Amino acid sequence: MTGPVRVTGPLLDVLEVFLQALADNQELHGWAILKATGRAGPTVYGVLDRLEDAGWITGRWEDQPPNANTPRRRLYRLSPTGAAAARDLLAARRPAALGRLAQQPHPGPALIAWFRGLTGGAP
């Protein structure tokens, strides 16, 4: 596996979101990542492409009934290798971020419901 070509602030932001989603056993779609990072769409989707090409995340299209009137979303999850690489990279570049993730209490029901709303109810 190769790593992302360059380490940028947006990359680190996206990895933080993915590590939180991994801890919560959630898949993420692009819009949820945009909202969580506060970054622009082209920036986030560029990072997602790089991470997927590097094998750090896996993506799949959400299942939808044929008569659905909304476009399918692409759902992403950290791969096992990507999770280890993300932790290593954040430990080197943003050690406080890993500390925040480790110290967070288990989210309450309201936060879980809000996050599921962003992720379309994905487990």
C-alpha positions as CSV (number, residue, x, y, z in Angstrom):
1,M,0.0,0.0,0.0
2,T,1.2,3.5,-0.7
3,G,0.4,6.5,1.4
4,P,-1.3,9.7,0.2
5,V,1.1,11.7,-1.9
6,R,1.1,14.7,0.4
7,V,0.0,15.4,3.9
8,T,-2.2,18.4,4.2
9,G,-4.5,20.0,6.7
10,P,-7.6,18.8,4.9
11,L,-6.2,15.2,4.8
12,L,-5.6,15.3,8.6
13,D,-9.1,16.7,9.2
14,V,-10.7,13.9,7.1
15,L,-8.7,11.3,8.9
16,E,-9.8,12.6,12.3
17,V,-13.4,12.3,11.1
18,F,-12.8,8.7,9.9
19,L,-11.2,7.6,13.1
20,Q,-14.2,8.9,15.1
21,A,-16.5,7.1,12.7
22,L,-14.4,3.9,13.2
23,A,-14.8,4.3,17.0
24,D,-18.5,4.7,16.5
25,N,-18.7,1.8,14.0
26,Q,-20.2,4.1,11.3
27,E,-19.8,4.5,7.6
28,L,-19.6,8.0,6.2
29,H,-20.8,9.7,3.1
30,G,-19.2,12.7,1.5
31,W,-21.8,15.2,2.8
32,A,-21.3,14.1,6.4
33,I,-17.5,14.5,6.0
34,L,-18.0,18.0,4.5
35,K,-20.1,19.0,7.5
36,A,-17.8,17.5,10.1
37,T,-14.6,19.1,8.6
38,G,-16.0,22.4,7.4
39,R,-14.1,21.9,4.2
40,A,-15.3,22.5,0.6
41,G,-16.6,19.7,-1.5
42,P,-13.8,19.6,-4.1
43,T,-11.2,19.5,-1.3
44,V,-12.9,16.7,0.6
45,Y,-13.6,14.6,-2.5
46,G,-10.0,15.0,-3.6
47,V,-8.9,13.7,-0.3
48,L,-11.3,10.8,-0.5
49,D,-10.1,9.9,-3.9
50,R,-6.5,9.9,-2.7
51,L,-7.3,7.8,0.4
52,E,-9.3,5.3,-1.7
53,D,-6.5,5.0,-4.3
54,A,-4.0,4.5,-1.4
55,G,-6.2,1.7,0.1
56,W,-6.7,3.6,3.3
57,I,-10.5,3.7,2.9
58,T,-13.0,1.5,1.1
59,G,-16.1,2.8,-0.6
60,R,-19.4,1.3,-1.6
61,W,-22.6,2.5,-3.1
62,E,-25.6,2.5,-0.7
63,D,-28.4,0.1,-1.5
64,Q,-31.5,1.7,-2.6
65,P,-34.8,0.5,-3.9
66,P,-35.3,0.9,-7.7
67,N,-38.1,3.5,-7.2
68,A,-36.1,5.8,-4.9
69,N,-36.2,9.5,-5.9
70,T,-32.8,10.4,-4.5
71,P,-29.4,9.6,-5.8
72,R,-27.4,6.8,-4.1
73,R,-24.6,7.9,-1.8
74,R,-21.1,6.5,-1.7
75,L,-20.3,5.3,1.8
76,Y,-16.8,5.1,3.1
77,R,-15.0,3.3,5.9
78,L,-11.4,3.1,7.0
79,S,-9.7,-0.1,6.0
80,P,-7.7,-1.9,8.7
81,T,-4.5,-0.7,7.1
82,G,-5.8,2.8,6.7
83,A,-6.9,2.9,10.4
84,A,-3.4,2.0,11.5
85,A,-1.8,4.5,9.1
86,A,-4.2,7.2,10.1
87,R,-3.4,6.7,13.8
88,D,0.3,6.8,13.0
89,L,0.0,9.9,10.9
90,L,-2.1,11.8,13.4
91,A,0.2,10.7,16.2
92,A,3.1,12.3,14.3
93,R,1.2,15.4,13.1
94,R,-1.6,16.0,15.5
95,P,-1.0,14.2,18.7
96,A,-3.7,16.2,20.5
97,A,-6.3,14.9,18.1
98,L,-5.7,11.3,19.2
99,G,-5.9,12.4,22.8
100,R,-9.3,14.0,22.1
101,L,-10.6,10.9,20.4
102,A,-9.4,8.6,23.2
103,Q,-10.8,10.8,26.0
104,Q,-14.2,11.3,24.5
105,P,-16.9,9.7,26.6
106,H,-19.4,7.4,24.9
107,P,-21.8,9.7,22.9
108,G,-25.3,10.1,24.3
109,P,-28.4,9.1,22.4
110,A,-29.0,12.6,21.0
111,L,-25.5,12.8,19.5
112,I,-25.8,9.3,18.0
113,A,-29.2,10.2,16.5
114,W,-27.7,13.5,15.0
115,F,-24.7,11.6,13.6
116,R,-27.0,8.9,12.1
117,G,-28.9,11.7,10.4
118,L,-25.7,12.9,8.7
119,T,-24.8,9.4,7.7
120,G,-28.2,8.4,6.5
121,G,-28.7,6.0,9.3
122,A,-25.8,3.8,8.2
123,P,-24.6,1.5,11.1
